[in-house]
Amino acid sequence: MEDEDSVMEVLRMVEPEEELKCEEQEELSKHKNSNNGRSNKSIIEELAERLRSAGDSEEAKIEAARDIRKLVRKSPSSTKTRSRFAAAGVIPPLVQMLCPSSSSLPAREAALLALLNLAVRNDRNKVGIVSTGAIPPLVELLKCQDGHLRELATAAILTLSTADSNKPAIAGSGVAPLLTQMLSSGSVQGRVDAVTVLHNLSTSEEDPKLVLDAKVVPPLINLLKECKKYSKFAEKTTVLLEILSNSDEGRIAITNVDGGILTLVETVEDGSLVSTEHAVGALLSLCQSCRDKYRELILKEGAIPGLLRLTAEGTPLGQQRARTLLDLLRNSPPEKRLTCSMLERIVYDFAAHVDGADKAAETAKRLLQDMVHRSMEMSMSRIQLRASSCTPSSKMSV
């Protein structure tokens, strides 16, 4: 549902709720007066007929598409209105209006906004839009020079990708390189939407899934640098980076990006339970693939404090990954390594001896946190030096 909220935010930015233009208010008033005594059903059927009519001009179809958008937005029961428009057959002519071979840019924009309003929070309409052939023209809109239309097309693909049955068609459409471009050049909202589409398609249970190209790593790392590490956006970004860390090309790309490993280490330290789990998963994938190559790269970014904290406070999977990575980062032979579970046991036994069994767990957690804090103080100057050269002063508030 949060993905749908992102699309609704795009629609609100395009069409502010409180401040309709004067001419639009007049147009709505005229439309209402001209339809006095007529049911919504008859209005919907008339608009559908105007869209289907071969004799109507493009301007008439643009006006019909805009009226559909307005009626859906202003309807007190927008869910029913979306379904009624679909039943009246407006989706095929609106999809046809998206095609560059048959429509001007204003017509394509009007159709796109109408389809977006029909698709939001209506899975049946999403499936109908894709099955009617909307994906190829939407992909074409991602290539156009108009940044506004590119971002609307991204929002449309996002909302369509929330329906599971649509994911294979979108994943196979060649959309990934265009979304990668959006990550580098779009607005904040456009980049959020592009990451969400990539996340939806690459984590799908449907086949085929989207295969991520390593070219997406640099913009993902840069976005993770800029955003709040505990945000939902960071969670989706770290999921994608963990997926990419499972390939040789992805691992090389992560290490080649300036501050790539440091950014994952910072996410382990400051992220939410989800983002820390996936950030440590990416670091673990690097180290497991070639310990000799990646061990020092991870250690020099000051990873130990965050990993120690994660063994006590992360999700079960995050804790397990942190323990495994700590073992790989230690320089001692395997038979002489002090595993994190052994360390926790030693601290727990000490706490039980001092405070008793009832308070042992709480005391042990506090002692581990104190150990992490002292370790962080020892390495803080090095971490701050590296972070200051890699992290911008302003953060994406997403």
C-alpha positions in Angstrom: 0.0 0.0 0.0 2.9 2.4 0.6 3.8 2.1 -3.1 0.3 3.3 -3.9 0.8 6.2 -1.5 3.9 7.2 -3.5 1.8 7.3 -6.7 -0.9 9.3 -5.0 1.7 11.8 -3.9 2.7 12.2 -7.6 -0.9 12.8 -8.6 -1.3 15.4 -5.8 1.8 17.2 -7.0 0.4 17.2 -10.6 -3.1 18.2 -9.5 -3.2 20.1 -6.2 -6.4 19.3 -4.3 -7.0 22.7 -2.8 -6.0 25.0 -5.6 -7.7 24.2 -8.9 -7.0 26.8 -11.6 -9.9 29.3 -12.1 -10.5 28.1 -15.6 -10.7 24.5 -14.3 -13.2 25.5 -11.6 -15.3 27.1 -14.3 -15.0 24.1 -16.5 -16.1 21.7 -13.7 -19.0 24.0 -12.9 -20.1 24.0 -16.5 -19.8 20.3 -16.7 -21.9 19.9 -13.6 -24.6 22.3 -14.8 -24.8 20.7 -18.2 -25.3 17.3 -16.7 -28.0 18.3 -14.1 -30.4 15.4 -13.6 -28.2 12.9 -15.4 -26.7 9.9 -13.6 -23.0 9.3 -13.3 -23.6 6.1 -15.3 -24.8 8.1 -18.3 -22.0 10.6 -18.0 -19.4 7.7 -17.9 -21.0 6.1 -20.9 -20.9 9.4 -22.9 -17.2 9.9 -22.1 -16.4 6.3 -23.1 -18.3 6.9 -26.4 -16.4 10.1 -27.1 -13.1 8.3 -26.6 -14.1 5.4 -28.9 -15.6 7.5 -31.6 -13.3 7.6 -34.7 -15.0 10.8 -35.9 -14.1 12.9 -32.8 -11.0 15.1 -33.0 -8.0 14.6 -30.9 -8.9 17.7 -28.9 -12.3 16.1 -28.1 -10.6 12.9 -26.9 -8.1 14.9 -24.8 -11.0 16.7 -23.2 -12.8 13.4 -22.5 -9.6 11.9 -20.9 -9.3 15.0 -18.7 -12.9 14.7 -17.7 -12.4 11.1 -16.7 -9.4 12.1 -14.5 -11.5 14.9 -12.9 -14.5 12.7 -12.2 -12.4 10.0 -10.6 -10.7 12.5 -8.4 -13.8 14.3 -7.4 -16.1 11.3 -7.0 -17.1 10.6 -3.4 -16.8 6.9 -4.2 -13.7 6.8 -6.4 -13.3 3.0 -6.2 -16.7 2.4 -7.7 -16.1 5.2 -10.3 -12.9 3.5 -11.4 -14.6 0.2 -11.9 -17.5 1.8 -13.8 -15.2 3.5 -16.2 -13.4 0.3 -16.8 -16.7 -1.5 -17.4 -17.7 1.2 -19.9 -14.6 0.4 -22.0 -12.4 3.5 -21.6 -9.1 1.6 -21.0 -8.5 0.5 -24.6 -8.9 3.9 -26.2 -6.9 5.6 -23.5 -4.1 3.1 -24.0 -4.3 3.8 -27.8 -3.8 7.5 -27.0 -0.5 6.7 -25.3 1.0 5.4 -28.6 3.4 7.9 -30.1 2.4 6.9 -33.7 -1.2 8.1 -33.2 -1.2 10.9 -30.6 0.5 14.2 -29.8 2.3 14.7 -26.5 -0.7 16.6 -24.9 -2.9 13.6 -25.8 -0.4 11.2 -24.4 -0.2 13.2 -21.2 -4.0 13.4 -20.8 -4.4 9.6 -21.4 -1.5 8.9 -19.0 -3.1 10.9 -16.2 -6.5 9.3 -16.8 -5.0 5.8 -16.7 -3.0 6.6 -13.5 -6.2 7.7 -11.7 -8.0 4.6 -12.9 -5.2 2.3 -11.8 -4.4 3.5 -8.3 -5.8 1.1 -5.7 -7.7 -1.0 -8.3 -5.9 -4.2 -9.2 -8.4 -5.2 -11.8 -7.8 -2.0 -13.7 -4.0 -2.4 -13.4 -4.2 -5.8 -15.0 -6.6 -4.6 -17.7 -4.3 -1.7 -18.6 -1.3 -4.0 -19.0 -3.2 -6.7 -20.9 -4.4 -4.0 -23.3 -0.8 -3.2 -24.2 0.1 -0.1 -22.1 3.7 -1.1 -21.3 5.4 -0.5 -24.7 4.1 3.1 -25.0 4.9 3.8 -21.3 8.5 2.6 -22.0 8.6 4.9 -25.0 7.5 7.8 -22.7 10.5 7.0 -20.4 12.7 7.9 -23.4 11.1 11.3 -24.2 12.8 14.6 -23.6 10.1 15.9 -21.4 11.2 15.2 -17.7 7.6 15.7 -16.4 6.3 13.0 -18.7 9.1 10.7 -17.9 8.3 10.9 -14.2 4.6 10.4 -14.8 5.4 7.3 -16.8 7.6 6.1 -14.0 4.7 6.6 -11.5 2.4 4.7 -13.9 4.8 1.8 -14.2 5.2 1.8 -10.4 1.5 1.5 -9.7 1.1 -1.2 -12.5 4.0 -3.2 -11.0 2.2 -3.6 -7.7 -0.1 -6.2 -9.3 1.8 -9.5 -9.3 0.5 -10.7 -12.6 1.8 -7.6 -14.3 5.4 -8.0 -13.1 6.7 -10.5 -15.8 5.5 -8.2 -18.6 7.1 -5.2 -17.1 10.3 -7.0 -16.2 10.7 -8.2 -19.8 9.9 -4.8 -21.4 13.5 -3.4 -21.3 12.5 -0.9 -18.7 15.6 -1.4 -16.4 18.1 0.8 -18.2 15.6 3.7 -18.4 14.9 3.4 -14.7 18.6 3.5 -14.1 18.8 6.8 -16.0 16.0 8.1 -13.8 18.0 7.2 -10.7 20.7 9.6 -11.9 18.8 12.5 -13.3 15.2 12.5 -11.9 13.7 14.5 -9.2 13.6 13.1 -5.6 10.1 11.7 -6.3 11.2 10.3 -9.6 14.2 8.5 -8.1 12.1 7.1 -5.2 9.6 5.7 -7.8 12.3 4.2 -9.9 13.9 2.4 -7.0 10.5 1.1 -5.9 9.8 -0.3 -9.4 13.2 -2.0 -9.5 12.6 -3.4 -6.0 9.1 -4.6 -7.0 10.4 -6.4 -10.1 13.6 -7.9 -8.8 12.0 -9.3 -5.6 8.9 -10.7 -7.4 7.8 -14.3 -6.9 6.7 -14.3 -10.5 9.0 -15.4 -13.4 10.8 -13.9 -15.1 12.2 -11.6 -12.5 14.1 -8.4 -13.4 17.8 -9.1 -13.8 19.7 -6.1 -12.4 22.6 -4.7 -14.4 25.7 -3.7 -12.4 25.4 -0.2 -14.0 22.7 0.5 -11.5 25.1 0.2 -8.5 26.7 3.8 -8.7 23.3 5.7 -8.6 22.0 3.3 -5.9 25.1 3.9 -3.7 24.9 7.6 -4.2 21.2 7.6 -3.2 21.9 5.5 -0.1 24.6 8.1 0.8 22.1 10.9 0.6 19.0 9.3 2.3 18.2 8.6 5.9 19.6 5.1 6.6 16.4 4.0 8.5 14.0 5.1 5.8 11.8 2.8 3.7 13.8 4.1 0.7 17.0 2.9 2.3 15.5 -0.5 2.9 14.5 -0.9 -0.8 18.0 0.3 -1.9 19.9 -2.1 0.4 17.7 -5.0 -0.9 18.8 -4.2 -4.4 22.5 -3.8 -3.4 22.4 -7.2 -1.7 21.0 -8.8 -4.8 23.7 -7.1 -6.9 26.4 -8.3 -4.4 25.7 -11.9 -5.5 27.4 -11.4 -8.9 31.0 -10.7 -9.7 30.1 -7.6 -11.7 27.9 -6.2 -8.8 30.7 -6.8 -6.3 33.3 -5.0 -8.4 30.9 -2.1 -9.0 30.2 -1.7 -5.2 33.9 -1.6 -4.4 34.7 0.7 -7.4 32.2 3.4 -6.3 33.8 6.0 -4.1 32.6 5.2 -0.6 30.6 2.2 -1.6 31.7 -0.1 1.2 31.7 2.8 3.7 28.1 3.6 2.8 27.1 -0.1 3.6 29.0 0.1 6.9 27.2 3.3 7.8 23.9 1.6 7.0 24.8 -1.3 9.3 25.4 1.3 12.1 22.5 3.7 11.5 19.8 1.8 9.5 16.5 0.2 10.4 16.3 -3.5 11.2 15.5 -4.2 7.5 18.2 -2.0 6.0 20.9 -3.3 8.4 20.0 -6.9 7.6 20.5 -6.3 3.9 23.5 -4.0 4.2 25.3 -6.7 6.3 24.2 -9.3 3.8 25.9 -7.3 1.0 29.1 -7.0 3.0 29.0 -10.7 3.8 28.5 -11.6 0.2 31.6 -9.6 -0.7 33.7 -11.3 2.0 32.5 -14.8 1.3 33.3 -14.4 -2.4 37.0 -13.6 -1.7 38.0 -13.1 1.9 41.6 -12.1 1.0 40.3 -9.4 -1.4 37.5 -7.8 0.7 38.5 -8.4 4.3 40.8 -5.4 4.6 38.5 -3.2 2.5 35.7 -3.8 5.0 37.9 -3.5 8.1 39.4 -0.2 7.2 35.9 1.4 7.0 35.4 0.7 10.7 32.8 -2.1 10.3 33.5 -3.9 13.7 31.5 -1.6 16.0 28.3 -1.7 14.0 28.6 -5.5 13.5 29.0 -6.0 17.2 25.9 -4.0 17.9 24.0 -5.9 15.3 24.8 -9.2 17.0 22.7 -8.0 19.9 20.0 -5.8 18.3 19.4 -7.0 14.8 16.8 -9.3 13.3 17.6 -13.0 13.8 19.0 -13.1 10.2 20.9 -9.9 10.7 22.4 -11.2 13.9 23.5 -14.4 12.2 25.0 -12.6 9.2 26.9 -10.2 11.5 28.4 -13.1 13.5 29.4 -14.9 10.3 31.0 -11.7 8.9 32.9 -11.0 12.2 34.4 -14.5 12.0 35.5 -13.9 8.5 37.0 -10.5 9.4 39.2 -11.9 12.3 42.8 -12.6 11.5 43.2 -15.6 13.7 43.0 -19.2 12.3 39.5 -20.7 12.3 40.3 -23.1 15.2 41.4 -20.1 17.4 38.6 -17.7 16.6 36.5 -16.3 19.3 33.0 -16.4 17.8 30.4 -13.8 18.6 28.3 -16.4 20.3 31.2 -17.2 22.6 31.8 -13.5 23.3 28.1 -13.1 24.2 28.2 -16.1 26.5 31.3 -14.8 28.3 29.6 -11.4 28.8 26.3 -13.1 29.9 28.1 -15.3 32.5 29.9 -12.3 33.9 26.7 -10.3 34.1 25.0 -13.3 35.9 27.8 -13.5 38.4 27.6 -9.7 39.1 23.8 -9.0 39.0 22.2 -12.4 39.2 20.4 -14.5 36.6 17.3 -12.3 36.6 19.1 -9.2 35.4 21.8 -11.0 33.4 20.3 -10.5 29.9 19.8 -6.7 30.5 23.3 -6.3 32.0 24.9 -8.3 29.2 23.3 -6.2 26.5 24.4 -3.0 28.3 28.0 -4.3 28.6 28.0 -5.3 24.9 26.8 -1.8 24.0 29.6 -0.3 26.1 32.1 -2.4 24.3 30.7 -1.2 21.0 30.8 2.4 22.2 34.5 2.2 23.3 35.4 0.5 20.0 33.6 3.2 18.1 35.5 5.9 20.0 38.8 4.3 19.1 38.0 4.3 15.3 35.8 7.3 15.1 38.4 9.7 13.8 39.1 7.4 10.9 35.5 6.9 10.1 34.7 10.6 10.3 37.6 11.4 8.0 36.3 9.0 5.3 32.7 9.9 5.8 33.3 13.6 5.4 34.8 13.0 1.9 31.9 10.7 0.8 28.7 11.9 2.4 26.9 15.1 1.2 25.7 17.6 3.9 22.1 17.3 2.9 20.1 14.1 3.2 17.2 12.9 1.2 14.2 12.9 3.6 12.6 9.8 2.1 
